[in-house]
Amino acid sequence: MFTFRPRPRSCRAAVRPAPAAALTASPRLAGAVLAGAALLLAAAGARADGLDTVEGTETNALVEQEHRIALRLDRGHAELVVQRTVVNGGPRHDQALFLLNMPRGAVATGLASLGLKDGRPSWFRADLMEAEAAAARYMELTGVAGYHPKGAALLSWRSQGFLALQAFPCAPGQPRTVAYTVRVPTAYREGRHHLTLPRVGTETLTATVVVSAARPGDRLFLDGKPISPGATFQLAQDETDLALAPRPSLALDGAFSSSSLGSGRALVALRVDAPLRLSEPPRNARVVVLLDASRSLPERDGAAALAAARAYLSHLDGSLVEVLTFDREVRPRHGRFVPAARAAADLDALVLPRRNGSRLDDALARADALLAATPAGLPRRILALTDLRARSALTPRRLGAIVKSGALVHVGVVGEGAPDLTRNEHPFAAPVRATGGLVWTARASARPGDAGAMRRVYEEWVRPLRIDRLDVELPGVDPSEVGFGEQLPEGKGLELLRLHRGRVARAVLTGELWARPIRRVFMPDPAHGRLWSALVFGSELLDSLTEPEMAVLAFRGGAVSPVTSYVASAPGERPMTLSLGGSAGGGSSTCEGLGGGLGHGGPTGSGSSFDHRAYLRAALQRAFGGCPPGPKSARVTLETTVDEVVDVPAVRLAGSDAEAVRQCLGEAAWSLALPGEFREQLASYDIEVSR
């Protein structure tokens, strides 16, 4: 575990970059240090135009030669691997200083430095360390001694959305390449995951992007136009919209996580995406439309009912339709099933004579009999357009006993007005719901200018377009704090990111497609937890986290944060004998030095003396405390390969055996998200915990 030296949030560490190193010590060295520090301090604020700054510590001859981004779009987020190459045109070794303006919500989650291994180019991946230890490590690696300086890079926090990257050495006349990984949340709308990017690069060099989709079958779009994987473009305009359309599916997509902060609190993240289409229209259906011709229905509302029926039938190509009008009697319009297009055309010329009586039940019975005679296995639908003003003998119970053919029934209470559909909780709703359909309040217009809106609105009588009666339950979370509303239309999404006192076991979404209940349970997803443990540093929750909580999240998510930085060097390289960390005066204060990762505040600690057993013991101790009552002590045996728990061979309990406790503690061990300090190819641990 780390110990922390509290530092006021408003206090930012002085930016003191490691200077460019010469091959041997030089009297000019101190001047180079001060010049480098002054240069970075002068540029320490984020540029108003959102562009990056790339400069050398000692000379203006260091320039950026290439800026490439491999962008991979996934559902809910994008990953950008940014590769940048500079060339030093000066006569001395120099340090490259990048001040990075990140896209909105973006977080850095990796760093690598290109160097030589056995004479061949090789990428050296960085380690995530607590910020002050990373800064000290970088200064050790970029010191001066009687042999060649070693390559190193440091990626550290300046403020939210603003990072600093330092790379050394940049040899005269030679290229120097570094790469960092960025993750950015996407926005889901209209069935696509959108990533909006600003202009990216410097004043003189724009970033070039190569884009791909993370999952097979997902499609890519650039500013609304389809593109192929591997497409290349430049981020040269003020706003570029990339989008990912998931492969067609009628199922909800999403992910949930509840990540411990080590403080009794948890970071809860939920994403739910309704597909572009929640359902498909029936194919080769048999449909009966019932039109109320009674006197109680005003003429204008009757015309609206005809317009609604036409809009409905426009979605039923390939289906066969009969139309029945009813008042005291039921009258077939065609005497047989006819193509939907013909039935719709007939409605254009239909004039409904108004008569006494409203035998909705008889009309339903006739429609049901017609459908019962159609081939088995074909979809059967009844649409009744009426004002539901019926005789008292027509009770909900009686209505519910009529339909026996298996037909799905919708009842529309139609009035003239702007096109709109809403659920109607009429007493007849219960028997109609039993068929799978609904009673609706419908507003319809026969005006030609409303034809497009009519077609869009009345598609909902053909297939469900939204989840209604929506509820998302998070055990232990007050429903009033969730506030998703009562509907989830297709192509839309739900998002939740919050801090909660205690673990949340699951997210349960319930609702209805028409009258059919749906239920989807989202269990904690470790990958989603790691993702949002990083992305939280680009969110508005940042200021609500304590520094110890930041450390837990940053190491779990592999993120640059106010308390963590990445430092890269070639494996096996030892620090220089002379460190160049201090200023000319050698003084320091709580706001001085490279420590803290160019940001405010940070933990103290050695960084290189990470205690693996202590980390495991603390994590399992917390989990043991949340397990069911029973044994007071336990021993967990687990094996790791690098940062993966590869096995949990045994969970031994002291005293009486309790299977629920054994299972709880075993699951906790399997659920561990180990930080990058776990590097051994294979390691075994026996961890004792108690409560």
Secondary structure, DSSP 8 states (H G I E B T S, - for coil): --EE----TT------------SS--TTHHHHHHHHHHHHHHT-S--TT---EEEESS-TTEEEEEEEEEEEE-SSEEEEEEEEEEEE-SSS-EEEEEEEE--TT-EEEEEEEEEEETTEEEEEE-EEEEHHHHHHHHHHHT-B-SS----EEEEEEEETTEEEEEEEEE-BT-EEEEEEEEEEE-EEETTEEEEEE---B-SS-B-EEEEEESSTT-EEEETTEEE-TT-EEE--SS-EEEEEE----SS-EEEEEEEE-SSSEEEEEEEEE--S-S----SS-EEEEEEE-BTTS-HHHHHHHHHHHHHHHTT-TT-EEEEEEESSSEEESSSS-EEHHHHHHHHHH-----BS---HHHHHHHHHHHHHTS-TTS-EEEEEEE-----TT--HHHHHTT--S--EEEEEEEEESSSEEEE---TTHHHHHTTT--EEEEEE---GGGHHHHHHHGGGGTS--EEEEEEEE-TTS-GGGT---SEEETT-EEEEEEEEES----EEEEEEETTEEEEEEE-B-HHHHHHHHHHGGGSTTGGGS-HHHHHHHHHHHT--BTTEEEEEE-TT----SB---S-TT----TT-SSTTTTSS--EES-SS---HHHHHHHHHHHHHHTS-S--SEEEEEEEEETTEEEEEEEEEESSS--HHHHHHHHHHHHT----TT---SSEEEEEEEE-
